[in-house]
Amino acid sequence: MKKKVLAALLAGILAAVMLMGCGGAAQSSAAPASEEAKSEEAAPASSEEAAPASSEEAAPAEEPVGNDTIKIWVADNIVDFTKEKAEGFMAEHPELGSFEILVQAVGEGDAAGNMITDVEAGADIYGFAQDQIARLVAAGALEEVAPENIDAVKAQNDAGAVGAATVGGTLYAYPITSDNGYFLYYDKSVVTDPSSLEKVLADCEAAGKNFYMEINSGWYQTAFFFGTGCALTYETDDAGNFTACNASYASDAGLVALKEMIELNASPAFQNGSSAGQATDYAALVDGTWDAEAVKEALGENYACAKLPSFEGADGKTYQLSGFGGFKLLGVKPQTDEAKLAACDALAAYLAGEEVQLARYDAVGWGPSNLNAQKSDAVQADEALSALAEQLAFTIPQGQYPGDYWTLATGLGDDIRQGNLTPDSSDDDLMAALQKFQDTCMSYVG
């Protein structure tokens, strides 16, 4: 349980921060970022895939800062934005103390690895991808959300983001986005019905256009398995250790999903991939918001977005493609100085609040997790975010997965791509492949 100095004073500040609307303190008219900046964080939700431990960006080399400085790590394209907001907030709240604000560029895919390597030298406040929360808790790198903030965080952010910020029933972080997931981009002059995978493929084939989706990715291929009702989740304890694997790929539902992946691969329109920058001559692409500008440029006036389509399974039933939902979170490092901890709590709550989420969307296009911010005219008018928001209703928040899972999933997709699993494979052979996959997933626990 946290001990607070300045408790009565901070309770009032924190309550005001969590309730602050667009007209609140430190509001700035941030100019829209360049298109390059808006796509700078173009990475999958899984930082396991996006940034393996061996390639993590090193934290800035320096000794731990003193108690008169609050060090913040955020993605490069919001460093200046965050510094402006943080300094403005602290200037309006001198009762929190006199702290220098130091903002450094360390992306969400790298922050967790750097924090775990040296918690003491790490940032006091830092952004990170939600799939890293369990190991951050295990490393002692995350303070629980201030008790006086918990109810507001839960009420003001969408359920997926709140769930992503929770470990073992305890809220450990402040949600700042609900914008990491995938949906369908399509050429509306070619695709007549984006709600049906069969019709999308038929339109692409008829027009001689490509359909892109990355089936040898553990992030994207869950769209099929979760869509048919399969489960693949890992449970962790409060220390972040894997304690159980809930997996049901080796099942009738898993067989339907695997057959659909094989059928998709057999289409002459299908191309394996998920990057707009590497896609050519396409009329449909399963991708995320980070590639919106590239797709707009490629499709021009025919640019359109939709949730993922449904498909008719081998059993004759219709299934909605599902998958992972991803979120960016803001964490606070435990502090020995209670006054500094109180200031960090207040500042983190502000940087994760409605006002700053909207301003951050205006600046770099990050999709808000705050429910009021999601209802703003600007966010509602964003075609990519609107499609993602609709798709997120069919997804599960991505928790932490063992590193070996991603390699295993790539292997399953590669077996399809390389012709080891084909439309002519027997149900027994397909089920054997699913059973091997599931058994291996479960072996990672313990």
Residue, then its C-alpha position, 0 to 999 in steps of 0.5 A: m500500500k502506498k504511503k503518501v505525503l501531501a495526501a490531502l492536497l494530491a487527492g484534490i489535484l489528481a481528481a481534477v486531473m482525471l476529470m479534466g476536459c478539453g478546456g482544462a489546464a495546459q491545453s495547447s493547439a498542437a499542430p498536426a504532425s508531418e505524415e512521416a511522424k504519424s507513421e513513425e511508430a509503425a510496429p505490430a502490437s507485439s513488441e516481442e515480434a517488433a523488437p526482439a531483446s537482442s535488437e532493443e534500442a539502448a536507453p540513453a547512457e547516463e546515471p540515475v537522475g536525482n530527486d529534483t528531476i522527473k525522467i520520462w521515456v516516450a516514442d521519438n515522435i512525441v518527445d517535444f509534445t510530452k515535454e511541453k505538456a509535462e512542463g506546462f502541468m508542473a508549472e501550474h501545480p507548484e505545490l507538487g514541487s520544483f522538478e526539472i522535466l527530462v524527456q527522452a526518446v525510448g519507444e514502447g517496444d524498447a522501454a520494458g527491456n531497458m527498465i528491466t535491465d536497470v530499474e534504478a537508472g530507468a525512467d520515472i514515467y515511461g510508455f510501453a506496449q501492453d504485452q510487457i506489463a507482466r515482466l515489468v511487474a515482476a521486475g519491480a519496475l511498476e508502481e501500482v496506480a495511485p489509489e485515488n486514481i483507480d476508479a477514474v481510470k476504470a470509468q474513463n477508459d475503454a474496458g480493453a485498455v483497462g484490462a491491458a493495464t491490469v495484472g492479477g487484479t491490480l491496476y498498474a498503469y495508465p492507458i493512453t491509447s486503444d489503437n494497436g490492432y488490425f483491420l481491412y483496408y480496401d479499394k472501394s472501386v474493386v471490393t464490393d462487399p468488405s464484410s465477406l472474406e469470400k467476396v473480397l477474394a473473389d473481387c480481387e481475383a476478378a480484378g487481378k489485384n492482390f489481397y495481403m495478410e500475414i498468416n505466418s505471424g503469431w499476431y495476425q493468425t489469431a484472427f482465424f483461431f480466435g474467430t472460430g472460438c479457440a483460446l490461446t492465453y497465458e496466465t501470470d501471477d502478480a510477479g509476472n511468472f507464467t502459471a498456466c496456458n489456456a489453449s484449445y487449438a487442437s479442436d474442431a474449432g481449430l480445424v475450421a480456422l486452420k482450413e480457412m488459412i489454407e484456403l486463403n493461401a490457395s487463392p491466386a490473389f493472396q499475398n503473405g504480408s502486412s506492410a503497406g510499404q512492401a505491398t504492390d498492386y493490392a485491392a485489400l490489405v490487413d494492416g494497422t493504423w500506422d500505415a494509414e497514410a501509405v494506404k491513402e497514397a496508394l489507393g487515392e480516392n478509392y481508399a476505404c476501411a472496414k473491420l475484418p470480414s467474416f468467412e464461411g468455415a468448412d463446417g458451413k458456419t459463418y465466423q467473424l475474424s478476430g485477433f489481438g487488440g493492442f494498447k499503449l500504457l504509461g507506467v510510473k516507477p516506484q520511488t523512495d522519495e514520497a514527494k517525487l512519487a506523488a508528483c509522478d502520479a499526478l503527472a502520469a494521470y494528466l498525461a493519460g487524461e482526456e485532454v492530452q489524449l485528444a491533443r496527442y491524437d491531433a499531433v501524431g494520430w494516436g487513437p485515444s483509450n479515453l471514452n470521451a476522447q473517442k467520441s470527439d468529431a475528429v476521432q469519429a471522422d478518422e476512417a482507420l480508427s473507426a474501423l479499428a474501433e469496430q474491430l476491437a469489439f471482436t478481439i482480446p487484449q494481447g497479454q504477455y506471451p513467451g518469446d518462443y510462441w512467436t517463432l512457433a506461430t511463424g512455423l505453423g504459417d510457414d507450413i501452409r506457405q511451403g505446402n506442407l499443409t494443403p487443401d488435400s491434407s487429411d483432417d487427421d494430419l491437420m489435427a496432428a499439426l494443431q495438437k503439436f502446436q498446442d502441446t508446445c504452447m503449453s510446454y512453455v509454462g513451468 
